[in-house]
Amino acid sequence: MNLEASRVPAVILAGGFGTRVRHLLPDLPKPMAPVAGKPFLEWVIRFLAAQGLRQVVLSTGYKSELVEEHFREHRINKMQISCVAETEPLGTAGGFLNAVKATGEKPSAWLVVNGDSLVFADLCTMFEKLANPACAGVVVGRSVPDTSRFGSLACDANGRLLQFAEKRSGAGTVNGGIYLLRDSLLAEFPPQSPLSFETEVFPLLIEQGEWLEVISSNAPFLDIGTPETLPQAEQFVAQNRRYFAMN
């Protein structure tokens, strides 16, 4: 399967409540935090645009109307952007499935991205890995000196995902929050709701023997989910402008 970025829809998970940074963003969903003159979520979309993607579906929740209004009024060149709101918390995988269902589309694969983090991984490498018929999905991992905040990804010598490990101190590879999944894989997701990628979907797929490959990246990475990291976003975006499509 040869994938072209322009034919792969991206679902951005932007439905979380952001409880750890709510006091810093009392009237905004976390992904809409203002950063360098734009919502953080817009920088995520501009990164995808620079990688050649052309369709984005935003899975929204808390104050979803603010997200929809912004992207209705602020167009991004060559990008088709739509919003699908959760009527109740569905979890990361549940929000993704809800957004997929709303599109009514059946592409070869879906890209899943977190709306509150940026990792400038080379998405072309993900597409190349999925060209292997044995590979059902690709997960971006990020090498870090301490995995205690994120938990780590355990892989075999071939990069096959074996386990989402518990949080522990020490160096390792953490979940970068970017997944490329064959559309056919969605039929194997557990039926419950809410549904989590990390604690329910991926463990079940691993147990069923699906090949999920981890590509480890050393690219710049930022998660704005804590009071310590949110203030870093302004400088992070300024230092990495080359990764974004600007129009």
C-alpha positions in Angstrom: 0.0 0.0 0.0 1.6 3.2 -1.2 0.2 6.1 0.8 0.1 9.8 -0.3 -0.1 12.3 2.6 -2.8 14.2 0.7 -5.1 11.2 0.8 -4.7 10.4 4.5 -7.2 12.2 6.8 -5.9 13.3 10.1 -8.1 13.2 13.3 -6.8 15.6 15.9 -7.9 14.7 19.5 -8.9 18.1 21.0 -11.7 17.0 23.4 -9.9 16.8 26.7 -10.7 19.1 29.7 -7.2 20.1 30.5 -7.7 19.9 34.3 -4.0 20.5 35.1 -3.9 23.8 33.3 -7.5 24.9 33.7 -6.5 27.7 36.1 -4.3 29.1 33.4 -6.9 28.8 30.6 -10.2 29.3 32.5 -12.3 30.0 29.4 -10.5 28.0 26.7 -10.1 24.3 25.7 -6.4 23.4 26.3 -5.5 23.0 22.6 -6.8 26.6 22.0 -4.2 28.1 24.3 -2.8 31.2 22.7 0.7 30.7 21.4 2.7 33.1 19.2 -0.5 34.8 18.0 -2.4 31.7 17.2 -4.1 28.8 19.1 -1.7 25.9 19.8 -4.1 23.7 17.8 -3.5 25.8 14.7 0.2 25.2 15.0 -0.5 21.5 15.1 -2.6 21.8 11.9 0.1 23.9 10.2 2.7 21.2 11.0 0.5 18.6 9.3 0.0 21.0 6.3 3.7 21.3 5.9 3.9 17.4 5.8 1.4 17.4 2.8 -1.8 16.5 4.6 -4.9 18.2 3.3 -7.8 17.0 5.4 -8.2 17.4 9.2 -11.1 16.4 11.4 -11.0 17.9 14.9 -12.5 15.7 17.6 -13.7 18.4 20.1 -15.3 18.4 23.5 -15.1 21.2 26.1 -16.2 24.5 24.5 -16.2 22.9 21.1 -18.0 26.0 19.7 -14.9 28.1 20.2 -12.8 25.7 18.2 -15.3 25.5 15.3 -15.7 29.3 15.3 -11.9 29.9 15.1 -11.3 27.6 12.1 -14.4 28.8 10.3 -13.0 32.4 10.5 -9.3 31.6 10.1 -8.7 29.4 7.0 -5.4 27.6 6.4 -4.3 27.4 2.8 -5.1 24.1 1.1 -6.5 22.5 4.3 -10.0 21.1 4.7 -10.9 21.4 8.4 -14.1 20.1 10.0 -15.1 19.7 13.7 -17.0 16.8 15.3 -18.0 17.5 18.9 -18.5 14.8 21.6 -21.8 15.0 23.4 -20.2 13.1 26.3 -16.5 12.2 27.1 -15.6 9.3 24.9 -11.9 8.9 25.7 -9.1 9.2 23.1 -10.0 6.2 20.9 -13.7 6.9 21.4 -13.4 10.5 20.2 -11.4 9.2 17.2 -14.1 6.7 16.3 -16.8 9.3 16.7 -15.0 11.6 14.3 -14.4 8.9 11.8 -18.0 7.8 11.8 -19.1 11.4 11.2 -17.0 11.7 8.1 -18.5 8.7 6.4 -15.2 8.0 4.7 -13.2 4.8 4.2 -9.6 5.8 3.3 -6.7 3.3 3.4 -5.5 4.7 6.7 -6.0 7.4 9.3 -3.5 9.6 11.0 -4.3 10.3 14.7 -2.7 13.3 16.4 -3.0 14.8 19.9 -4.1 18.4 19.9 -2.1 19.4 22.9 1.3 18.3 21.8 3.8 18.7 19.0 6.5 16.3 17.9 8.1 17.1 14.5 8.4 13.5 13.4 8.8 12.7 9.7 5.4 11.4 8.7 6.8 10.1 5.4 8.6 7.4 7.4 5.3 6.3 8.9 3.7 6.0 5.5 6.7 3.9 4.3 6.4 1.5 7.3 2.7 1.0 6.6 3.6 -0.1 3.0 4.6 -3.4 4.6 1.4 -5.6 4.4 2.3 -7.2 7.7 2.2 -3.8 9.5 -1.3 -2.8 10.8 -0.2 0.5 12.4 2.7 2.8 13.2 3.3 4.7 16.5 5.7 7.6 16.9 7.9 7.2 19.9 10.0 10.0 21.4 13.4 9.2 23.1 13.6 11.0 26.4 16.0 10.9 29.4 13.2 10.3 31.9 9.9 8.4 31.1 8.4 8.9 34.6 5.8 11.5 33.4 4.7 9.7 30.2 5.2 6.0 30.7 7.3 4.1 28.1 6.8 2.0 25.0 8.4 -1.5 25.1 9.4 -2.9 21.7 11.3 -5.9 20.4 14.5 -5.7 18.3 12.4 -5.1 15.1 10.6 -2.1 16.6 7.3 -4.1 17.1 5.3 -2.7 20.0 5.1 -5.1 22.8 3.6 -3.1 25.6 2.6 0.3 26.9 4.7 0.2 30.1 3.9 1.8 33.4 5.4 5.2 34.3 8.9 4.7 35.7 12.1 6.7 36.0 14.9 6.4 33.6 15.6 6.9 29.9 13.4 5.3 27.2 10.9 5.9 24.4 7.6 7.5 25.3 4.4 7.7 23.3 4.7 10.7 20.9 0.9 10.7 20.4 0.9 10.2 16.7 -0.6 7.0 15.2 -1.0 5.9 11.6 -3.7 3.1 11.5 -5.1 1.0 8.6 -8.8 1.7 8.3 -9.4 -2.1 8.5 -7.9 -2.1 12.0 -10.8 0.0 13.4 -13.2 -3.0 13.2 -11.0 -4.7 15.9 -11.4 -1.9 18.5 -13.1 -2.9 21.7 -16.8 -1.9 21.7 -17.0 -0.1 25.1 -17.3 3.6 25.7 -15.4 5.6 26.8 -12.4 4.0 25.1 -8.7 4.7 25.5 -6.0 4.1 22.9 -3.3 3.6 25.5 -5.0 1.4 28.1 -7.5 -0.5 26.0 -7.1 -0.4 22.2 -3.4 -0.9 21.8 -3.1 -3.6 24.6 -5.9 -5.6 22.9 -4.4 -5.3 19.4 -1.0 -6.4 20.7 -2.7 -9.4 22.4 -4.4 -10.3 19.2 -1.0 -10.4 17.4 -1.4 -7.2 15.3 1.9 -5.7 14.2 2.2 -2.2 15.5 5.6 -0.7 14.7 7.2 2.1 16.7 9.4 4.6 15.0 11.6 6.5 17.5 12.1 10.2 16.9 14.6 12.6 18.4 12.7 15.6 16.8 11.7 18.6 19.0 8.7 17.7 21.2 6.4 19.6 23.5 3.3 18.6 25.5 1.4 21.6 26.9 -0.5 19.6 29.4 1.1 20.9 32.7 1.6 24.3 34.3 5.3 23.9 33.8 5.2 23.1 30.0 2.4 25.4 28.8 4.5 28.5 29.3 7.3 26.9 27.1 5.1 26.8 24.0 5.8 30.4 22.9 9.5 29.8 22.6 9.1 26.3 21.3 7.0 27.5 18.3 9.3 30.5 17.7 12.4 28.2 17.6 10.7 25.7 15.2 9.0 27.9 12.6 10.6 25.9 9.8 8.3 23.0 10.5 5.0 24.9 9.9 3.2 25.9 6.7 2.6 29.6 6.8 0.1 31.4 4.5 
